[in-house]
Amino acid sequence: MSKEKSCRCSSDSCCAGETIKQYGKDDRWVTGEIRTSKGNVPVISTMLQFKDTLGAWKVRWNIGRMDYKINPGIYAVGKPDKISPVIVSSNYKLTFDTLRKELSGLDCWILILDTNGINVWCAAGKGTFGTDELVRSILKTGLSEIVSHRTLILPQLGAPGVCAYEVTRQSGFSVVYGPVRANDIKNFISTGSTTHEMRTVNFTMWDRLVLTPVELMQAAKTSLMVFGVLFLINLFASKPFGVNDFIIYAGAVLMGTVVTPLLLPFIPVRAFSLKGWLLGLCWTLGFVLFKGWITYGYWLLAIGYLLVLPSLSSFLAMNFTGSSTYTSFSGVIKEMKIAVPLIALSSVVGSVLLLVAIL
């Protein structure tokens, strides 16, 4: 620990013991250490700094998203003691920051599981926020010697990955599921109960909008390769791709990555792939009609785009299933088995027609 970090212990020499959790020199959200029977535990700040805000913005735009994580272990908020509550979360820093900023004024422990930098909900589905990892973390941190009670507060969205009775059987700790949203955690701790609203998972238009930059940036990276191929084709094409082709393609990408998620509950079909395909078809058909491409000399181009671009929107919209509360794992697998072959077939046939039209 650097000399600038404060010590939250009762004596000046208490920080001489072994630190349970190692953290980086740049982790300014660590403000000190508190001594326990298992060693010194880092004390974290509940105030987010500019670096935290900037980091959150960057991962929202898919910049460094796969490495935005903290080391797993146990952390302290305030001045917790043996009877203070223990909150369990993932080591995805965006999740960690969302939680800690809601804990101002509380004295509690945070047990961070190693979810490979994945948020609680997704990690629960993948199995990294699960029974084995939770039990392992309890044993590794010596939590039973740090607190005298045997209760863990887990986020409700982590429930699919955790078998509560197995956690109790293997570790002696019982599991209590807290609210869906971190901003309700204070109320839950003070009252010991949750309301129906606290248990309800909302997926508002704003919630969906926040997730779209990641999808958009992923599509943009792929699009750079597409544009590279089109540039090479233009070197010997008799009717090279131009601005109109760029506009119609970009519109199809936006239909799949942004518009479909925003209008998700209002599109009158169930499958995400079909939702994206319908919006992609509306956009492509509208653009084709506007440009007057349903005429002799352009009909191959028009049909090609009507096959390729709605399929592109469909595929991009289907990617959003992993970010949605509307889907189940089995449902996604079933949809992919049907949609992916159709998308591939339509894209191949449409691409051939486009090449014939321009060469």
N, C-alpha and C positions, 0 to 999 in steps of 0.2 A: 504494500500500500504506500502511495506517495505521501510525503510529509504534509502536503496541503490538505489531505483527507482528515476529517475529524474522527475522533474515537467516541463511540456512544457507550462507554463502559463506566463502571462505578469507581475504578481506580486508574491511575496513570499508567500502570504496567500491564493492564489487562489485555492489551492487543499484542502481547508478546507470544501468544499461543499460535497454534497452527490455524491457518485460514481454511475453512471448509471449501469455499468457492473462489477459484481464481478468476480474475477479470482483467480486461485489458487496461493499459494506461490511458487510453482515450475514452474510456467509459465514464464520462463525467456525471452520469446519473447515479454513480456510487458515491455516497457522501461520507462514508465512514464504515466502521465495523462494530459489531456488538458481540460480546463474549458469551459463549454457551458451553455446556459440558462437553460438546463435541468439537470445540474450536471456535474461531471467530467467523461470524457470518456478516457478509456485506450488507450495509444499510443503504437503501436506495431512495432517491428523491421522487416525490410525487409531482414535481413541476417539470413539464417538458420544455426543453431548450430549443433554440433555432435549429440545431443539428438534428434533433429528433423530428421536428416538423419537416425539415428538408428531406430527411431520410424517408419519411412516410410518403411525401409527394413523389419522390423518385420511384419507390416501389409501386405506387399506384400507376406509374407510367412504364412499368416493367424494366426499370433501370436498377440492376443489382438485386433484383427481387429474390433470386435463388440463394443469395448469401446474406440476407438480412435477418440475422439471428443472433441470439446471445447464448452463452454457455449455460447448460442445464445445471441445476443445483438448488440450494435454498437461499432465499434472500429475506431481509427484514424490512418492514415499514414502520417508522416511528420507533418505539421502545417496547417491543413485544416481550412477553415472559412465557412461562411454561403453560399458562392457561389461555394464551392468545390464539385466535383462530388461525387455521392453516388453509390457504387458498391455493388450488392447483391450477396451473396454466401451461401453455406451450412455450417453446423457446423461439417462436417467430416474434421478432422485435416489435412489429406493428401491433400484435396482440398484447405483448408485454406492456408496451407504452399505453395502449388503450385501457388496460387494467390499472396500472399504477397511478395514472392521473386521477382515477376515481377513488383512491384510497387515502386522500388527504385527511389528516386528523385521526386516522385509525392506527392502532398498534396491532400488527399481524405479521404472519409469516407467509411467504409465497414459495411454493415448491414448483420449480420449473422442470418439466419433463423434456427429454430429448426427442423432439418430433421432427428433426432434420430441417428445422426452419419452416415448418408448415403450420398453419393456423389450426386451432382446436378442432373445428368442425371437419375440415378435410383430413386432418391427421387421425381423427376417430374413424373415418371411413377407410383410411389406408392401414390402420392398425398401430400406428406409431404413438398415438395418444390412446393407450390401451392398458389392460390389466397388467401385463408383464412389465411394461415400462414403469408404470406407477409403483408396483411392488418393488421393483429394482431401485427406484429413486428413493423410496422410503428407507430401504435397508442401507443404501450407499451413503445417504446423508445422516444416518443415525437419528432420524426424526423422533423415534420413540423415546430418546433420551433428551431431546430438546424441548418437547412439550409433554405435559402430564396427561392430557386428554387423548382420546383416540378417535377424533372426528376430522374428516377432510371435506372441504367444500370444493366441489368440482363444478365447472360450467355445464349447464344443461346440454349444450351442443356436443359435449364430449361423451355423453351417455352411450351412444351406439358402440363405442370402442371399449367400454369398461364393464366388466362383470363384477358388480358390487360385492356379492357374497364371496367371490374368490379373493378379492382384495382383503376382505375381513379375515378369511380363513388363512391366508398366507402371511398377512402383516399385522393383524389385530386391529387395524384401523377401519372404521365404518365410513361409508360414503354418503354424503348429503349433496344433492344437486341444487345449485344456486340458480339465479335468474338467467335468462337468455342474454341480457345486455349488462355490460359492466357498470353502467351508471345506476343500476338498481342494487349493486352489491352492498352498499352501505345500509340501505333500508333492510335488506335481507339479514345482514349480520345483527342489526339492532333489534329486529323483531323475531328473527328465527323462522320466518315463514315468507311465502311468496303469494302474490295475488295472481289472478288469471292473466292479467296484462303482462306480468313479469315472466310468465311461462309461455306466452304467445310469441311465435316467431313471425315478425313482420318482414315483408320484402317489398318495400315501397318503391316508387319510381326513382326517388333519390338514391336508395340503396342499390338499385340496379345501375343507375347512372355512374356511381362511384366505381363500379367494377368494369365499366366499358373501356377505359383507357388501356388496360392490360390487353384485352382482346384486340383493340385497335392497333397497338404497337406490335403485337405478334403478327397480325396480318400485314402490317407495313413492312416488316422484315422480309416476309415471303414475297411481297409485291416487288421488292427491289430486284429479286431474281427474275420475276416475271417480266419486269420492264427491261432487264438486261437481255432476255431472250427476244423480246419484241424488237429491241434495237438491232440485234443481229439479223433478224428476219427482214427488217426494213432496208438492210444493205442491198438486198436483191429482189425486194418485192416490187411489183408493178403498181400496186395500190397500197403504199405503206400506211402503217398505223399512225394516227395523228392525235390531235387534241380531243376530238370527239370520242375517240376510242378510250383515251385516258379518263375522260369524264364519266363515260358509261361504266367503266371498270371500277373507278373510285366510288361511284354511287352504289354499286352492288356490294362493295366491301362495307360501306357505311350501313347498308340495309342489314347485313348479317351481324356486324359487331356492335352497332349502336342503336339503330331504330328498332330492331327486333327485341332486344332486351328491354328497351323503354316501353314498348307496347305489348310486352309479353302476355299480360292477363287479358288483353283486349282482342287479340287475334283469335278468331273462332275455330281453332284446331288445337289438338293436344300436343302433337309431336313437335319438338323444337325444329327439327329438320324441315318439316312442312311449313311451320311458321316463317322460317327464313326464306324458303322457296317461294312462298306466296308474295312476300314483300319484294323479293328479288325480281319476280316475274312482273309485278306491277311497275317497278322502277324501269326495268329493261324495256317492257312493252311501251310504256309511256315515252321513253326516250326515242325508241325506234320510230314510233308514230310521229313524234315531234320533228324528227330529222327527215321524215319522208323516206325511210329506208324500205318500206313495204312496196317497192316498185321494181320493175325490171332493171336488172343490173346490180341491185342491192339485196335481193331476196336471200341469197346464200349467206351474206353477212348478217342479215337480220335473224335468220333461223339459227345461225351459229351462235350468235349472242343470246338468243332466247333459250338455247340449250345450256350454254356454258355459265352465264352469269347468275341465273336463279340457282343453279347447282352450287356455285361459289357461295352465294348468300346462305344457302341451306347448310353447307358444311360449317361455315363460320358461326352460324346461329347454334348449331348442334354443339359446338365447343363450349357454349355458355351453360350447358347442362351441369358442368362441374361447379358452377358458381351459384346455382339456383336452389331454392328451397322447394321447387315444384317437382323435382324428379327423385327417383329412387335408383339405386345401382342396377337392379335387375331390369328396370324399365329402360335405362340408358343402353344397356347391353342389347336388349331386344330391338330398340330403335336403330342402333348402329348396324346390326346385322341386316336390316331391311334397307336402310337409307344409303349406307356407304356404297354398295354395289350399284345402286341406281344413280347416285351422284357421279361415280366414276364413269359409268357407261355414257351418261348424258354429256359429261365433260369431254370425253374422248371424241364422240361423234361431233359435238359442236366445234371442237378445236380443228378437226379435219375440215369441216365446212368453212371455217374462217380462213384456213390456209389456202384452200381452193379459191376462195373469194378474192384473196389479195395477190396471189401468185400469177 
